[in-house]
Amino acid sequence: MFKLTTLLFLILFVIGTDTFLISPLIPTLQHLFHIPTEYSGWMVGAYALGYALFALIAGPLSDGWDRKKVMLSGMIGFSVSTMLCGLATGFWSMFLFRFLAGVSAAFTAPQVWASIPALFPAPQIVKVSGIVMAGLAASQAFGIPIGSHLASSHWSYPFFTIGACALLLAVFIFYALPELKPNQGPQTKTPIFSRYLPLLNSRMARRAFLAHFLFQCGFFAAFAFIGKWVTDRFHLSIDQTGSVMFFLGLGNIVGSFGGGYVIKALNRYNTLVAGFLVSIACFIVLPHLPSLAAFESVYFFIFVHMGIVFPLILGMLNSLNPAIRGTISSLANSIMYAATTLGSWIAGLIYAAFSGFYAVGIFAAVCFAGSLLSFIFSGILAGDAKPKKEPAA
């Protein structure tokens, strides 16, 4: 069991590292490929676009296939496309290879979550899910900084390294993972997009997913341009930028491990409202901070908030309809990466138009405000708004 848990953890760690590896590399690649600032965000957005477009069909389609074969094929495709990024010669070749890496990740990552209930006994599922989820948090704290330090020697080294690691993981998937044949029930015969109708017909679900989209759009718009902003403002090198990302990633880990205690003490409603309001204030003051230490301290809190709220949001979305949790997970992932695509594109435009990060910070604050209002008015938090006087039936 330990070997399987470690394997799934490492798969998400590698995919998570690759997702935003380009963020600290934007200044270098922008200069190398002669890319205007307003288009540089697409080097992040291309990956997210590929993931967003194919996650909607990858999850439901894979319900009728052997998950081991899907995961293996996706990991090999992810490895090849990521290594090709290291051979890119310009903006469009990088865009294509990043897009293909996102498509491959869209087929790989959902299989990790769908495989856990089939591989582990019921009492261990929650524990294993938490360990595997930590792979994403660890990728921000360790994966991106390691990639940044490799890039200080040559920009292509992180892509070759991640691609090689992904290929090695594909070998372990082939030998260590058992076959995971599908259950041929009525649900697997339902047309793919018909499975989303219960969510589209629910006002609560529509508003909750809109809130999820706005939250991710604001956060990743700012995240995509952290590397460029600290380089422009504080004149950091690539490896120094990686050290900044390491510190911020630690905030995500702190939030992931401490979130349960915070939610238990404050309840979901108070945790969400307090975290969003303080994060909005943080995004507004970030561009005006006088030192790198002050910037890191404020952004550290935003990452702590992300670590607490992201699993909370996914839990609320999955509670909308327990019968179609797999479909909900696919939709949530697709929306997250669609928001990443749009957010990084808009951030590039306004960063160039206003010559700095302050407009990006305002955009992120507006997105967070809209997300909080949408969550509140959706009614998904209604049961937590007031203390319960008696247990629910």
Secondary structure, DSSP 4 states (H G I P E B T S, - for coil): -HHHHHHHHHHHHHHHHHHTTTGGGHHHHHHHHT--HHHHTHHHHHHHHHHHHHHHHHHHHHTTS-HHHHHHHHHHHHHHHHHHHTT--SHHHHHHHHHHHHHHHHHHHHHHHHHHHHHS-HHHHHHHHHHHHHHHHHIIIIIHHHHHHHHTT-TTHHHHHHHHHHHHHHHHHHHHSPP------GGGGS-TGGGGHHHHT-HHHHHHHHHHHHHHHHHHHHHHTHHHHHHHHH---HHHHHHHHHHHHHHHHHHHHHHHHHHHHHHHHHHHHHHHHHHHHHHHHGGG-SSHHHHHHHHHHHHHHHHHHHHHHHHHHHTT-GGGHHHHHHHHHHHHHHHHHHHHHHHHHHHHHHTSSHHHHHHHHHHHHHHHHHHHHHTTTGGGSS--SS---
